Amino acid sequence: MTEDDQLDLRQTLGRFATGVTVVTCLGDKGPCGITANSFSSVSLDPPLILWNIAKVSNSLRAYLAAGHFAINVLGADQRELSHHFAQSDHTVFKGVEYSVSEHGVPLLPDTIASFECRTRETHDCGDHFIIIGEVERFDSNDGDPLLFFGGDYRLCGNKL
């Protein structure tokens, strides 16, 4: 595939609206957080989810080594958190409020959903790793989601 084809593919994939999450774990340098929209349900029995992380991510080693992680689903009013955790910096938790799960995983407050997971499998796929987690705890709250579509954030709150 040429570079132009890859750009066209990326833009075409961007036509699929996704929610926005911050995936957190405890790394050897402290808490890690990364903005991700590659989150999906896999199975209810057992309760499994997945997300993808780029092989070029500065936090890759922390997530591949983590025994536990959390998916924090952002609400429409949490766009700044998404921007904050899109940084490639291991100090991203400076100035960010969070609590800690029983496994030491950072949990962001006031999200519309959270999933605390045990890492079950990782798969090396192309330029990403797929990380599958088994959901151990979950929580949901009222609120509209923060969406990503066509390379930009969108708000949605109206039912059809």
C-alpha positions as CSV (number, residue, x, y, z in Angstrom):
1,M,0.0,0.0,0.0
2,T,1.4,3.4,-0.9
3,E,1.6,6.3,1.6
4,D,-1.3,8.0,-0.2
5,D,-3.3,4.7,0.0
6,Q,-2.6,4.6,3.8
7,L,-3.8,8.2,4.2
8,D,-6.9,7.4,2.2
9,L,-7.6,4.3,4.3
10,R,-7.1,6.2,7.6
11,Q,-9.5,8.9,6.4
12,T,-12.0,6.3,5.4
13,L,-11.7,4.4,8.7
14,G,-12.4,7.8,10.3
15,R,-15.9,7.7,8.9
16,F,-16.8,5.3,11.7
17,A,-17.8,7.2,14.8
18,T,-16.2,5.9,18.0
19,G,-16.4,6.8,21.7
20,V,-13.3,8.2,23.3
21,T,-11.5,6.5,26.2
22,V,-8.5,6.9,28.4
23,V,-6.8,3.6,29.1
24,T,-4.9,3.5,32.4
25,C,-2.4,1.2,34.0
26,L,0.4,1.2,36.6
27,G,3.8,1.1,34.9
28,D,7.2,0.8,36.5
29,K,7.6,4.6,36.3
30,G,4.1,5.2,37.9
31,P,0.6,5.7,36.5
32,C,0.2,5.6,32.7
33,G,-2.7,6.9,30.7
34,I,-3.3,7.0,26.9
35,T,-6.3,8.3,24.9
36,A,-7.7,5.5,22.7
37,N,-10.8,5.1,20.5
38,S,-10.0,1.5,19.6
39,F,-12.2,-0.1,22.4
40,S,-14.7,-2.8,21.8
41,S,-16.7,-5.5,23.6
42,V,-15.6,-9.0,22.8
43,S,-17.7,-11.4,24.9
44,L,-20.2,-11.3,27.8
45,D,-19.4,-14.9,28.9
46,P,-16.6,-14.6,29.9
47,P,-16.7,-10.7,30.1
48,L,-14.0,-9.6,27.6
49,I,-13.1,-6.3,26.0
50,L,-10.3,-5.3,23.7
51,W,-8.3,-2.2,22.8
52,N,-5.3,-1.5,20.5
53,I,-2.0,0.3,21.2
54,A,0.4,1.4,18.6
55,K,3.9,-0.1,18.6
56,V,5.4,3.4,18.6
57,S,3.6,4.4,21.8
58,N,5.9,5.6,24.5
59,S,3.8,3.7,27.0
60,L,3.8,0.4,25.1
61,R,6.1,-1.5,27.5
62,A,4.0,-0.5,30.5
63,Y,0.8,-1.7,28.9
64,L,2.3,-5.0,27.7
65,A,3.7,-5.7,31.2
66,A,0.6,-4.6,33.1
67,G,-1.4,-7.3,34.8
68,H,-4.4,-5.0,35.1
69,F,-5.7,-1.9,33.3
70,A,-8.8,0.3,33.2
71,I,-10.9,1.7,30.3
72,N,-12.3,5.1,31.3
73,V,-15.1,6.1,28.8
74,L,-15.1,9.9,28.5
75,G,-18.2,12.1,28.6
76,A,-19.0,15.0,26.3
77,D,-17.5,17.4,28.9
78,Q,-14.2,15.6,29.1
79,R,-12.6,16.7,25.9
80,E,-9.6,18.3,27.7
81,L,-8.9,14.9,29.4
82,S,-8.7,13.3,26.0
83,H,-6.3,16.0,24.8
84,H,-4.2,15.7,28.0
85,F,-3.7,11.9,27.7
86,A,-3.0,12.1,24.0
87,Q,0.5,13.5,25.0
88,S,3.5,11.2,24.7
89,D,4.8,12.0,28.2
90,H,5.2,9.7,31.2
91,T,4.3,12.6,33.5
92,V,0.7,13.0,32.1
93,F,-0.9,12.4,35.5
94,K,0.6,15.6,37.0
95,G,-2.3,17.8,37.9
96,V,-5.0,15.2,37.0
97,E,-7.4,13.9,39.7
98,Y,-7.7,10.2,40.0
99,S,-8.4,7.4,42.4
100,V,-6.6,4.0,42.6
101,S,-8.2,0.6,42.1
102,E,-7.3,-2.4,44.4
103,H,-4.7,-3.4,41.8
104,G,-3.1,0.1,41.7
105,V,-4.7,1.1,38.4
106,P,-5.6,4.8,38.1
107,L,-9.3,5.5,37.7
108,L,-10.5,8.8,36.3
109,P,-13.5,10.5,38.1
110,D,-16.8,11.5,36.5
111,T,-16.5,9.3,33.4
112,I,-19.6,7.9,31.8
113,A,-18.3,4.3,32.2
114,S,-15.3,2.5,33.5
115,F,-14.0,-1.1,33.2
116,E,-11.4,-2.5,35.5
117,C,-9.7,-5.4,33.7
118,R,-7.2,-8.2,34.1
119,T,-5.0,-8.5,31.1
120,R,-5.9,-11.9,29.5
121,E,-4.1,-11.9,26.1
122,T,-2.0,-9.7,23.8
123,H,-1.7,-10.2,20.1
124,D,0.9,-8.7,17.8
125,C,-1.0,-7.4,14.8
126,G,0.7,-5.2,12.2
127,D,1.7,-1.8,13.6
128,H,-0.4,-2.4,16.8
129,F,-0.9,-4.8,19.7
130,I,-4.4,-5.9,20.5
131,I,-4.9,-6.2,24.3
132,I,-7.7,-8.3,25.5
133,G,-8.9,-7.8,29.1
134,E,-11.3,-9.7,31.3
135,V,-13.6,-7.3,33.0
136,E,-13.4,-7.7,36.8
137,R,-15.4,-4.5,37.8
138,F,-17.4,-2.0,35.9
139,D,-19.4,1.2,36.6
140,S,-21.6,3.5,34.5
141,N,-23.0,7.0,35.0
142,D,-25.5,9.2,33.2
143,G,-24.1,11.6,30.6
144,D,-23.6,12.1,26.9
145,P,-20.6,10.5,25.3
146,L,-17.6,12.2,23.7
147,L,-17.3,11.0,20.2
148,F,-14.6,11.0,17.5
149,F,-15.5,11.1,13.8
150,G,-13.7,12.3,10.7
151,G,-10.6,13.3,12.7
152,D,-12.4,15.5,15.2
153,Y,-14.5,15.4,18.3
154,R,-18.3,15.4,18.1
155,L,-21.0,15.7,20.6
156,C,-24.1,13.5,20.6
157,G,-27.0,13.4,23.0
158,N,-30.1,13.2,20.9
159,K,-31.9,9.9,20.3
160,L,-33.4,9.3,16.9
